């Protein structure tokens, strides 16, 4: 992602936040219900099943940090770190959840050490195409690099969702980046033999769980 591409995303996010305030619409979610359906599927990778203590979570593109709040409402205690490139969303997130660790960075700037978090999660962060590439890295290529780096950073596993290119409306959107599950699984199979595809919760979305062991 070039600095220009990143700035376009930041400005788009700022505009959405100014129009919607603290609301899922500011994160381009259609509703709180849809946002939390995705959260539930992400959490089902096994977050909270650690009998020896709290799982550490790195949430990539955390927005306001709502995933941490969702986990807390499910009585799942974690050691949560959220990263996002939007200072506007993070500032509001700190107001909503003052105890959360929320940091301004993308995954590569944050540069986590190998296997430094139990789980690395991502929900909705890779849904937008880069505008004005001019030969720069595409949103698809960037997304694949993010997934690989997420896996390198986890001790236990990664959970992430993407838009499903098998859904015609999603595939036809000029501004949305969608994927065929098989092309993502080709990458996952190079990282681990222990993975799961879930594509039955929403018609235009799929989630992948991938475990280190």
N, C-alpha and C positions, 0 to 999 in steps of 0.2 A: 504494500500500500504506500503510495507516494504521499508527501506532505499535502499536496493539493487535494488528493482523494480524501484524505483524512479530514481536511478542513471542510470539504463539502458535506461530509457526514455530520460533523460537529454543528455546522450552521443549520442543516436540516433538522437535527435534533433540537437545537435551540428554538427554532421556529415552532416545532410541535409542542415543546414545553411551554412556550409563551401562550400558545393558543389553548392549551388544555390543562396546564398546571399539573398538580400531583394526581395523575390519572393514567390508567393503562393506555389511553389514546396518545399520551405523550411519548410512549414507547412503541407506537404503531401496532398495539394490540387492539382487537375489536372490542374486547370486554374483559373485565376481571375474571369472569368465568373461564374464558378461553385461555387466558394467561395461566390460571391455576390448574387447568387440565394438563397443560404442558409441564408445569412444576411437579405435579403428581407423578407423571411418567418419568421425569428426570430423577426424582427422589427414589423411585422404585428400583434403581440400580443396587440399592442396599444401604443407602445413607441412614445412619441411626441404628444399624444392626451390630455395631461394635460393642461387644460386651466388656471390653477393657478400657473404655473411655470414649471421649467425643471424637468423631471423625473430623479431620481438617478438610475444609472445602475451599477451592479457588473457583470463584464464579466469574467467568470471562464475559465481559459486556453486561455488567450487573445492573445497569440502570440506577434505579433508586435503592437497590438492595432488597427488593420485595421477595426474592426467593428465600432469603434468610428469615424474613418475617413469616412466610408460609411454613417453613420447617418448624419454627417455634410454635405456631398454632397447632401443629401436629404433634407437639410434645417431643420433637426431635432436637436434641441439643448438639450443636456443632461448634467447631472453631472456624469461623467464617471470615474469608477475605474476598472482597469484591473489587474488581477492576473495571474501569470504563474510560473512554476517551472524552466523555462529555462532562466538563466541569459543572454545567448547569444541573444535570441530573444528579451528580454526586453531592452537590451542595444541598439540594432538596432532600436527598437520601439521608444526609447527616442530620438534617432537621427532623425528619421522620423517625430515624433510628439512630440516635446519638451514640449508642454503644457499639455500632458496627464499625469494622475496619474497611473503609472504602477509599480506594486509591485511584488517582488519575494516571492511566497508562493503558496501552494495548498489551497483548500477551508478550510480544517480543521486547518491548520496552521494559516491562516488569521483569522479564528474564528469570523465571523461577528455576531453581536448581533441579536437577533430575530427581524424580520421585520425592518431591518435597511436600506434596499434599496427598492425603488419602484419595480424594476424588477431585477431579476437575470437571466443571459443568459449564454448559453454555445453552442459553435459550433465546432464540430469535436474533442473535447477534450477527449471523451470517446471511440474513434474508435480503440484503439490498445489493444491487449491482453498483459497481463503481462507474460514475459518470465521467466521460472525457478521458478515457484511458490513454489514447495517443501512444499505443505501443507499450504502456506500462503493464505491470502485472494485473491480470484479470481478477475479478471477485472470486471466480471459481478456483483459480490457482491459489489465491491467498487463503481461501477457506480450507483447502487441502493441507496447506502448510500449518494453519492453526490447529487442525485436528491432530496432525503428527506431533506438534509441540505440546498440545494438551496431554497426549498419551505419555510423552517423555517425562512430563512433570508429575505424573500420578504414581502413587504407591499401589492403589487398589484398582482404580478404573476411571473411565470417563463416560459422561452421559451428555448427549447434545441432540438438538433437533434442527431439522432443515425443512425447507419447503419442497414439496413433492412435485417433480416435473411430470409425473403421470396424470396430474390433475390439470385439465386444459386451461382453466381460468388462470391458475398460478403460472403455468408455463408461458402463457401469452402476455403476461404483464411485462412491460418494458423496464420497469424500475425494480423488479424483484428477481433475486437470484434463486433459482430452484435446481434441484438435483434429482437424478434417477438413483434410487437406493442402491442398485447394483454397482454403480460407479464409485459410490462411497465405500461399499463393502469390499471392493477390490483393494482400497487403501487399508482398511481395517484388517483384512486378512494378512497383510504384510507385517502387521504389528502384533497380532495375537490370534490364537485359535478360539478364544473364549469371547463370544460376542452375541448380541441379540438385536434384531430389528423389530420395532413395534410400529405398526402403521394402521392401527384400527381405531384410534381415539379421535381423530379428525380427518376429514377427507383430503385435505391438502397439505398434510404435514407427516413427517415420520421422525422417530427417535432411534438412536443407536446407543446401546450400552456396550462397552468393551472393557473387559477386565484384564489385568496384567497376568493373573494366574487363574 
